[in-house]
């Protein structure tokens, strides 16, 4: 079995190394990851300019490459290059991300988007995240990543991206695993001024997450906050049947 791993934290991220080591126990692992930090890159791809692919060493990986592109670029080009060499990828994994990918934040996530690129190619795809930007504890996320692999492959025609999130705690302190729905996330957001001149201002983004009353006992953000690991399926169906029916009543004409 062959697995392609990418991420959005970059080729040197500890989470990627831990995931590669764990999955290498059950499959041949290939890594293509950004050469620098690409968090919140969403599904951006590089349609102009060049992509430089550089061979590197990653513990656990049969082969590993850094790429001067986005997470989606990494999976797209990785599948192309490996495919040209006759290497068939059975599953795409993205992570382990340093930071949760919960609720509506998956729209921004480079981690989930890298996995989605595999899904779009008809390949079983998994995103794995630890809910802290200072992630230290990867054991629980690694165990779940390995445990779901056979089921993800067996049921690939039924699933979207399988998204795993764990608290940043030792595995012994995680209360359990819950299947979760994606909930709404909101932040108190602001922009701080870094530099200001007569004709320009340089800002930096800052935010603090908010707990919401609309979270239910099945909501991923609430369950993670309570100390559970969560597994969710992210589907990519942008059709809006009800919206189209509403527009049909507008009698728009040229």
N, C-alpha and C positions, 0 to 999 in steps of 0.2 A: 504494500500500500504506500502511496506517495501523498504527502501533504505539503501544500505551499503555505507558508506563514508570512504575514506582513503586519504592519502596525501604523500608527500615526505619531508615536513618540520618538521614532528614529531607530536606526540600526543598533545603537549602543544601549538602548533602554533595557533595564534589568528584567522587566516583565516579558519582553520578547525572548530573552535568553532563557528564562525559567520555563516558558512555554515550549521552546524548541527542545530543551533537555527532556521535558516530560513526554512530549509526543514522540520523540526519537526512540522511546522504549517500545512503541507499538507500530511504528511506521518509519519510512525514509522521509526525512524532513528537508525541504528546500526553503530558503529564506530570501525574500526580496523586500527590502524595507527602505524608507526614505533616509537620505544621508543626513537629515537634520529634523528638528521638531516640526511636525505638521498637524498639530492638534487643531480640531475644528475646521479642517480643510473640506469637510463634507465630501461630495462626490466630484470635486473639481478634477479635471484632466488637462494635460498639457497638449494643446493642439498646435501650438507654435513654439519654436525653439527646439533645442536638442535635449535628449535624455542620456546622461552619462551613467553607465552601469559598471560598477567596480567590484571585483571579487574580494571578499573579506572572509574572516574566520568568525563563526558563531558556534559556541559549544552546542553539540547535539545535532548540528546541521550537516547533511551530506554535502551540500553546497550552499553558499550564502553570498548575497550581493547587496550593496548599497546602491540607491538610485537617486539621481538628482531630480526627483519628481514627487508627485502626490501619492497618498496611499492607494487611490484607485489606479494611478499609473503603474504602481508596483505590481499589482495583481494582473492588470491587463498585459503589461509587457512580460512579466514573469511567466504567465501561461503561454504566451506566444513563443518566447525563447525556449522554454522547456519542451513545448510541443514540437518545435522544429527538430529537436533532438530525439523525439520519440518517447519522451517521458510524459505519461498520462497522470494528471493530478486527480486524486480521488476526493480530496476535501481541501477547502481553503479555510484557514484560521487567521484571525486578526486579533492581535493583543500580545500579551496581556496589557491592557491599557492602564496607565497610572491615572485613575479617575473614573468615576462611574459613567455608564452610558444608559441613562434611564429616561423613561417618558419621552416627552417631546424633544429632549436633547439629542435623540438619535438623528434628527434632521441635520444637525451641525456636525455630527461625529465622523471624523476620518476613519476611526476604527470600524464602525458599523458599515461605512461606505466601502471600505476595502473588502470586507466580507461580502457585501452585496454585489461587488463586481464579479466575484466567483459565482454567486447565485445567478446572475444574468447570463453566465456561460453554461448554465445547467449543472453546476457543481455544488455539492453539499457544502454549506458555509456556516461558520461559527464565529461570533465575536465574543471576546472574553475581557472582562474589566474588573479591577479592584476599585472600590469606591473611595479613593483618596488620591490626590495629586502627589502625596508623599507616601505612596504605597510601599509597604514593607513586607506584608504577609501574602505570599502567592500560592501557598500550598493548597488551600481550598479551591482556588480558581483552577490550578493545574489538575487537581483530581477530577473536578467536574468536566474539564475539557477532555480528558482522556475517557472518562466514563460515558459521555454522550456520543463519542465517535461512532461506534457500531450502529446505534439507533438512528443517528443523523444520516448515515449512508443508506441504511435500510429504507428510510422513509423520505428520501430526498425529493420525491415528486409531490409530497404532501406539505412540505415545509417552506417557509421563507428563511431568512437569516435567524439562526438560533443564537440568542443573546444571553450570555451568562454574566451576572454581576455578583460579586461577593463583598462583604464588609472587609475593611482593613484590620482584621483581627486574626489571631491564631485560629487554625481550623477547629481546635477543640472548643473554642468559644462561639462558633457559629451555631445558631439555634437549630438550623435545619435548612432544607431546600424547599422553596415554594415556586409553583408555576404562577406567574404574575402577568397582569395586564399593564400596558404602558399608560402611565398617568400624565396629567398636565404638570409641567414644571414652570415656575416663575422665579424671577430674580429681582432683587433690588439692585438696579444698575445705575452706573454713573461713569463719566469720563473725566479724569484728572488732567489738568494742563501741565505738560512737561516743559514746553518752551513756547515763548510768544514773542513775535516781532511785529513790526509795523504792518506787514502784509501776510503773515501766516501764523497759525497756531498748531502745535503738536500735542495730540491727546493720547492718553493710554486708557484702555478699558478696565473697569473693575466691577465686581458684582458680589452679592451675598445671596445664597439660595434661601427661599422662603418655604415654610411648611404651609400646606394648603388644606382648607377644610373639606375640599372636594375629594381628597384621597380616601379610598375605601380600603378594606382589609385585603383586597386582592391587588392593590396598586403597588408597582415595583418600588417606587420611592419610599412609600411607607414601610414596606416589608424590610428593605435594606436598613432603614433608620431604626427598625426594631431588632436588627441583628440577624436577619435571615439572609441566605443567598437566594437569588432569584434566577429563574430561567423563563425567557419570553421568546415569542416568535414575532419577527418583524416582517410584515408582508409589504410588497410594493405594488399596490393597486391604486392608481390615481383616478380611476373612473368615479364619477359622481352622478349616478342615475337620477337622484332626486333633484340635483341642481340642474341637470339638463331638462328635466320635465318643467321646472320653473321657467327656464329660459324660453322654452317652447311657447309659453303664454305671453311673451313680450311682443310678439308680432314685429320683430325686427326685419326691416326690408331695405334694399338698395334702390 
